[in-house]
C-alpha cells in the first residue's frame, strides 16, 4: 500500500519541489492553514507530516502542538523544514514533539534519505503492531485491539455526541462442525465466515474482531441501534449463503450465525464493558428465541401459586374446672 505524506506550509515553490522529488514514491496531500492541516491529518492519517517552519500564513509551532495533543494524530512523526539548523524554532519544534528536521537548501538525495528512513520506520512499526494485534487464523483484529479501539471510539462518540453500536456474533453449533469435519476444515470455515463478515463493513472506522474460537464482534461508530441490527442481519444472511453443512449428511443443516447488538445513545455515559454486556445479553435473547419460537423477552413470567398451608389445630387455654362441668363424661375418661 502506498504511503502518504502531508505537507503543511504556504511555500508553493518548496511544496512543488517536494512533490517533484517524492510524487512517484508516495501520495502527497497539502494544507496551507492550521484547520486544513488538522482536518486532513485526522481524516487521511498520513504516515509522515512535513511542517514548514518558514510559513507566514500559519503558526507552525501551534500546528505541531495541536497535532501532538490530538489522540488520532499524536503518533504521526513530524519532519520540520527550516531555513537553517540554527533556527530557534527548530528547538521549539522538537519540544513540541517533532521527530526530525531538514534545512534548506533542499537536495533530492537528502530528501529521499531522510523521508525514506522515516517512512521505513513507520512501515515497520505498523507491521509490528498489526502482527501483534491480529488473529492468526482469520486475519481479523484480536481481543486486545478490539478492547483498545472500543474504548477510543466510545470516548470519541461521547465527545461528538453521536451513537455507537457493537455487534456480537457467534457461530451456532460450531463444535459439531469441528467434530464432523476436523480442526483444519474448521479453521477454513472460520476464515470464510470472517471474510463474508468483512465484506459487509466497509467504513474506515468500523472494526471487525475475533474474540474467541467462534465468537466475533464488530465496532460500528456513529451507528444507532437500527443500523447495527441491519448489519447483524447482513452478517447472518451472508454466513447462511456460504452453505457450509454441519455434517456430511445430505440434509445437514448449514452453519449459521447468532447475533446480539449493544448500543450507546448520543451523549450516554457508558464504558466498553457495559456496551459489550448489552450485546452479550441480546445474544442470549436471540439464542432463547431460537430454542423457543414463542419466547418473548418482554413477557413477565407468571407467578407460581402459593401452596395452601396446612391448618394448625387451635389450642384453647380452658380452665380445668370449667371443662369438668361442661364435659363430665370426657373428664371422667381423662381421669381413668
LOKOLLO-191563 format. One record per residue (C-alpha): residue number from 1; x, y, z. Coordinates in steps of 0.5 Angstrom, whole numbers. Layout:
! LOKOLLO-191563
(NUM, (X, Y, Z));
...
//
This chain:
! LOKOLLO-191563
(1, (0, 0, 0));
(2, (3, 7, -2));
(3, (5, 11, 4));
(4, (2, 18, 5));
(5, (6, 25, 7));
(6, (2, 31, 9));
(7, (6, 38, 7));
(8, (4, 44, 12));
(9, (6, 50, 9));
(10, (5, 56, 5));
(11, (11, 56, 1));
(12, (9, 54, -6));
(13, (16, 53, -9));
(14, (18, 49, -3));
(15, (12, 44, -4));
(16, (13, 44, -11));
(17, (20, 41, -10));
(18, (18, 36, -5));
(19, (12, 34, -10));
(20, (17, 33, -16));
(21, (22, 29, -12));
(22, (17, 25, -8));
(23, (11, 24, -12));
(24, (13, 18, -15));
(25, (14, 14, -9));
(26, (9, 17, -4));
(27, (2, 20, -4));
(28, (2, 27, -2));
(29, (-3, 32, 0));
(30, (-2, 39, 2));
(31, (-5, 44, 7));
(32, (-4, 52, 8));
(33, (-8, 53, 14));
(34, (-8, 50, 21));
(35, (-15, 48, 20));
(36, (-14, 44, 14));
(37, (-8, 41, 17));
(38, (-12, 38, 23));
(39, (-17, 36, 18));
(40, (-13, 32, 13));
(41, (-9, 29, 19));
(42, (-15, 27, 22));
(43, (-18, 24, 16));
(44, (-13, 21, 12));
(45, (-8, 19, 18));
(46, (-2, 20, 14));
(47, (5, 17, 15));
(48, (9, 23, 16));
(49, (7, 30, 17));
(50, (12, 36, 14));
(51, (12, 42, 17));
(52, (15, 48, 14));
(53, (18, 53, 20));
(54, (18, 59, 15));
(55, (11, 59, 14));
(56, (8, 66, 14));
(57, (0, 65, 14));
(58, (0, 60, 20));
(59, (4, 58, 26));
(60, (8, 52, 25));
(61, (9, 51, 32));
(62, (2, 52, 34));
(63, (0, 47, 29));
(64, (5, 42, 32));
(65, (3, 43, 39));
(66, (-5, 41, 36));
(67, (-2, 35, 32));
(68, (1, 32, 38));
(69, (-4, 34, 43));
(70, (-10, 30, 39));
(71, (-10, 23, 40));
(72, (-12, 21, 33));
(73, (-5, 25, 30));
(74, (-1, 24, 36));
(75, (3, 19, 34));
(76, (5, 21, 27));
(77, (12, 23, 26));
(78, (13, 30, 24));
(79, (19, 33, 20));
(80, (21, 40, 20));
(81, (23, 44, 14));
(82, (28, 50, 17));
(83, (32, 56, 14));
(84, (38, 53, 18));
(85, (39, 48, 24));
(86, (41, 54, 28));
(87, (33, 57, 27));
(88, (31, 58, 34));
(89, (24, 55, 32));
(90, (28, 48, 31));
(91, (29, 47, 38));
(92, (22, 49, 40));
(93, (19, 45, 35));
(94, (23, 39, 38));
(95, (20, 41, 45));
(96, (13, 40, 41));
(97, (14, 33, 39));
(98, (18, 34, 32));
(99, (22, 28, 30));
(100, (27, 31, 25));
(101, (29, 37, 21));
(102, (31, 38, 14));
(103, (35, 45, 13));
(104, (35, 49, 6));
(105, (37, 49, 1));
(106, (33, 42, 0));
(107, (37, 37, -4));
(108, (34, 31, -7));
(109, (39, 26, -4));
(110, (38, 29, 3));
(111, (30, 29, 2));
(112, (30, 22, 0));
(113, (34, 19, 5));
(114, (31, 23, 11));
(115, (24, 22, 9));
(116, (25, 15, 7));
(117, (28, 13, 13));
(118, (22, 16, 17));
(119, (17, 12, 12));
(120, (21, 6, 13));
(121, (21, 6, 21));
(122, (13, 8, 20));
(123, (12, 2, 16));
(124, (16, -3, 21));
(125, (12, 0, 27));
(126, (5, -1, 23));
(127, (7, -8, 21));
(128, (9, -10, 28));
(129, (3, -7, 31));
(130, (-1, -11, 26));
(131, (2, -17, 27));
(132, (1, -16, 35));
(133, (-6, -14, 34));
(134, (-8, -19, 29));
(135, (-12, -26, 30));
(136, (-7, -31, 27));
(137, (-13, -35, 24));
(138, (-17, -30, 21));
(139, (-13, -24, 20));
(140, (-18, -20, 24));
(141, (-17, -16, 30));
(142, (-15, -19, 36));
(143, (-19, -18, 43));
(144, (-14, -13, 45));
(145, (-14, -9, 39));
(146, (-22, -9, 40));
(147, (-22, -7, 47));
(148, (-17, -1, 46));
(149, (-21, 1, 40));
(150, (-28, 1, 43));
(151, (-25, 5, 49));
(152, (-22, 10, 44));
(153, (-29, 10, 40));
(154, (-33, 11, 46));
(155, (-29, 17, 48));
(156, (-30, 20, 41));
(157, (-37, 19, 41));
(158, (-38, 22, 47));
(159, (-34, 28, 45));
(160, (-38, 29, 39));
(161, (-45, 27, 42));
(162, (-46, 21, 37));
(163, (-49, 14, 38));
(164, (-44, 8, 38));
(165, (-46, 0, 37));
(166, (-43, -6, 38));
(167, (-45, -13, 34));
(168, (-43, -19, 38));
(169, (-44, -26, 33));
(170, (-43, -33, 35));
(171, (-43, -39, 30));
(172, (-48, -44, 32));
(173, (-46, -51, 33));
(174, (-39, -50, 31));
(175, (-36, -55, 36));
(176, (-41, -60, 32));
(177, (-38, -58, 26));
(178, (-31, -59, 28));
(179, (-33, -66, 31));
(180, (-35, -68, 24));
(181, (-30, -64, 19));
(182, (-24, -63, 23));
(183, (-20, -57, 26));
(184, (-16, -56, 20));
(185, (-23, -55, 16));
(186, (-26, -51, 22));
(187, (-20, -46, 21));
(188, (-22, -46, 14));
(189, (-30, -44, 16));
(190, (-27, -39, 21));
(191, (-24, -36, 15));
(192, (-30, -36, 10));
(193, (-34, -33, 16));
(194, (-29, -28, 17));
(195, (-29, -26, 10));
(196, (-36, -25, 9));
(197, (-37, -21, 15));
(198, (-31, -17, 13));
(199, (-35, -15, 6));
(200, (-41, -12, 10));
(201, (-37, -7, 14));
(202, (-33, -2, 9));
(203, (-32, 4, 13));
(204, (-25, 6, 15));
(205, (-28, 7, 23));
(206, (-31, 0, 23));
(207, (-27, -5, 27));
(208, (-28, -13, 26));
(209, (-25, -17, 31));
(210, (-25, -25, 33));
(211, (-26, -25, 41));
(212, (-26, -33, 42));
(213, (-26, -39, 38));
(214, (-32, -38, 34));
(215, (-34, -31, 37));
(216, (-34, -25, 33));
(217, (-35, -17, 35));
(218, (-36, -11, 31));
(219, (-35, -4, 33));
(220, (-40, 1, 29));
(221, (-38, 8, 30));
(222, (-44, 13, 29));
(223, (-49, 8, 28));
(224, (-55, 7, 32));
(225, (-59, 1, 34));
(226, (-63, 1, 28));
(227, (-56, 1, 23));
(228, (-53, -4, 28));
(229, (-59, -9, 27));
(230, (-58, -8, 20));
(231, (-51, -10, 20));
(232, (-52, -16, 24));
(233, (-58, -19, 19));
(234, (-53, -18, 14));
(235, (-48, -22, 18));
(236, (-53, -28, 19));
(237, (-55, -28, 11));
(238, (-48, -28, 9));
(239, (-46, -34, 13));
(240, (-52, -37, 11));
(241, (-51, -36, 4));
(242, (-44, -40, 5));
(243, (-48, -46, 6));
(244, (-43, -50, 10));
(245, (-46, -56, 12));
(246, (-45, -58, 19));
(247, (-44, -66, 17));
(248, (-43, -70, 11));
(249, (-50, -72, 11));
(250, (-54, -70, 5));
(251, (-60, -66, 9));
(252, (-55, -63, 14));
(253, (-56, -56, 17));
(254, (-51, -51, 15));
(255, (-47, -46, 19));
(256, (-51, -41, 22));
(257, (-49, -34, 26));
(258, (-53, -32, 32));
(259, (-52, -24, 34));
(260, (-53, -19, 39));
(261, (-53, -12, 39));
(262, (-51, -7, 44));
(263, (-51, 1, 43));
(264, (-49, 7, 47));
(265, (-54, 13, 45));
(266, (-51, 20, 44));
(267, (-48, 23, 50));
(268, (-49, 17, 54));
(269, (-44, 16, 59));
(270, (-42, 8, 58));
(271, (-36, 4, 58));
(272, (-34, -1, 54));
(273, (-35, -7, 59));
(274, (-42, -4, 59));
(275, (-44, -4, 52));
(276, (-41, -11, 51));
(277, (-45, -14, 56));
(278, (-51, -11, 53));
(279, (-49, -14, 46));
(280, (-48, -21, 50));
(281, (-55, -20, 54));
(282, (-58, -19, 47));
(283, (-54, -25, 44));
(284, (-57, -29, 50));
(285, (-64, -27, 48));
(286, (-63, -29, 41));
(287, (-61, -36, 43));
(288, (-67, -37, 47));
(289, (-71, -35, 41));
(290, (-68, -40, 37));
(291, (-70, -45, 42));
(292, (-77, -43, 44));
(293, (-80, -39, 38));
(294, (-86, -37, 43));
(295, (-80, -34, 47));
(296, (-82, -26, 49));
(297, (-76, -23, 53));
(298, (-81, -17, 55));
(299, (-87, -22, 58));
(300, (-87, -23, 65));
(301, (-86, -30, 68));
(302, (-93, -32, 71));
(303, (-92, -32, 79));
(304, (-93, -39, 82));
(305, (-99, -40, 86));
(306, (-97, -41, 93));
(307, (-99, -48, 96));
(308, (-104, -48, 102));
(309, (-101, -48, 108));
(310, (-104, -54, 113));
(311, (-109, -52, 118));
(312, (-106, -51, 125));
(313, (-110, -54, 131));
(314, (-112, -49, 135));
(315, (-110, -50, 142));
(316, (-115, -47, 147));
(317, (-113, -45, 154));
(318, (-119, -47, 158));
(319, (-120, -47, 166));
(320, (-120, -55, 168));
(321, (-126, -54, 173));
(322, (-130, -51, 167));
(323, (-128, -57, 163));
(324, (-130, -62, 168));
(325, (-137, -58, 169));
(326, (-138, -58, 161));
(327, (-136, -65, 160));
(328, (-136, -69, 166));
(329, (-136, -76, 161));
(330, (-130, -73, 158));
(331, (-127, -71, 164));
(332, (-128, -78, 167));
(333, (-125, -81, 161));
(334, (-119, -77, 162));
(335, (-118, -78, 169));
(336, (-119, -86, 169));
//
